[in-house]
């Protein structure tokens, strides 16, 4: 009658492991907030700084570029700098996840990490 319920004996262990992973993930998020990544475009004319979670911290524009008032160039360079910074933040996140999980090969983890920032097509 209760055949197949043998897995329930491990339920407590599974819940404990899930709670431990949740705690580790929260700590990872806090750690990533202290990391910095910078994306540049136009040979350094535009620079975007983000934390390891991808939150924008600063945008710096070359004063000469601003003085020229070249709006079209700024509109071209800003997305490039943001995307470069975002890629670096994702690399920081992936590196931290690999440190946390060790050599554990989790199927689909790469795809999950690549999708953390959302679909680039949705940001256009």
C-alpha positions in Angstrom: 0.0 0.0 0.0 2.8 2.5 0.8 5.2 1.1 -1.9 7.1 4.0 -3.5 7.0 6.2 -0.4 10.5 5.2 0.6 11.7 8.6 -0.8 9.8 10.4 1.9 12.4 9.3 4.4 14.8 11.6 2.6 12.4 14.6 2.5 13.9 16.2 5.6 17.4 15.9 4.2 16.2 17.4 0.8 14.5 20.4 2.6 17.7 20.9 4.7 19.8 21.0 1.6 17.4 23.4 -0.1 17.6 25.7 2.9 21.4 25.6 2.9 21.5 26.4 -0.8 19.1 29.3 -0.3 21.4 30.7 2.5 24.4 30.3 0.2 22.6 32.0 -2.7 21.7 35.0 -0.5 25.3 35.3 0.7 26.4 35.1 -3.0 24.1 38.0 -3.8 25.6 40.1 -1.0 29.1 39.2 -2.2 28.3 40.1 -5.8 27.0 43.5 -4.6 30.6 44.3 -3.5 32.2 43.4 -6.9 32.6 45.9 -9.7 32.7 45.6 -13.5 33.2 48.3 -16.0 32.1 48.4 -19.6 33.5 51.0 -22.1 32.7 52.1 -25.6 34.2 54.5 -28.1 37.7 53.9 -26.8 36.8 55.0 -23.3 34.5 57.9 -24.3 31.7 56.3 -22.4 32.2 54.1 -19.3 29.5 52.3 -17.3 30.2 50.7 -13.9 28.0 48.0 -12.5 28.1 45.8 -9.4 28.3 42.0 -9.7 24.5 41.8 -9.8 24.3 44.0 -12.8 23.0 47.1 -11.1 24.3 50.3 -12.6 26.4 52.3 -10.2 27.9 55.0 -12.4 28.0 56.4 -16.0 30.9 58.5 -17.0 31.1 60.5 -20.2 34.2 62.1 -21.7 33.9 65.8 -21.2 34.9 66.5 -24.9 32.2 64.2 -26.1 29.6 66.1 -24.0 31.0 69.5 -25.1 30.6 68.5 -28.8 26.9 67.7 -28.0 27.0 64.7 -30.3 23.8 63.2 -29.2 23.8 60.5 -32.0 27.2 59.2 -30.9 26.1 59.1 -27.3 23.0 57.2 -28.2 25.2 54.7 -30.1 27.9 54.4 -27.4 25.8 54.1 -24.3 24.1 50.8 -25.1 27.5 49.3 -26.1 29.0 50.3 -22.8 26.0 49.0 -20.8 26.1 45.7 -22.6 29.9 45.3 -22.0 29.4 46.0 -18.3 26.5 43.6 -18.1 28.6 40.8 -19.7 31.4 41.4 -17.2 28.9 41.3 -14.3 27.5 38.0 -15.7 31.0 36.6 -15.8 31.5 37.6 -12.2 28.3 35.9 -11.3 29.2 32.7 -13.2 32.6 32.7 -11.5 31.1 33.0 -8.1 28.6 30.3 -8.8 31.4 28.0 -9.9 33.3 28.7 -6.7 30.2 28.0 -4.6 29.3 24.7 -6.4 32.9 23.5 -6.8 33.3 21.2 -9.7 29.7 20.1 -9.5 28.3 19.9 -13.0 24.7 21.1 -12.9 23.0 20.6 -16.3 21.5 23.9 -17.6 23.4 26.1 -15.1 25.2 27.9 -17.9 21.9 28.7 -19.6 20.5 29.9 -16.3 23.4 32.2 -15.7 23.2 33.6 -19.2 19.6 34.4 -18.8 19.9 36.2 -15.5 20.0 39.5 -17.1 16.9 38.8 -19.2 16.7 38.3 -22.9 18.9 40.9 -24.8 16.2 41.1 -27.5 13.7 42.3 -24.8 16.0 45.2 -24.0 16.2 46.7 -27.5 
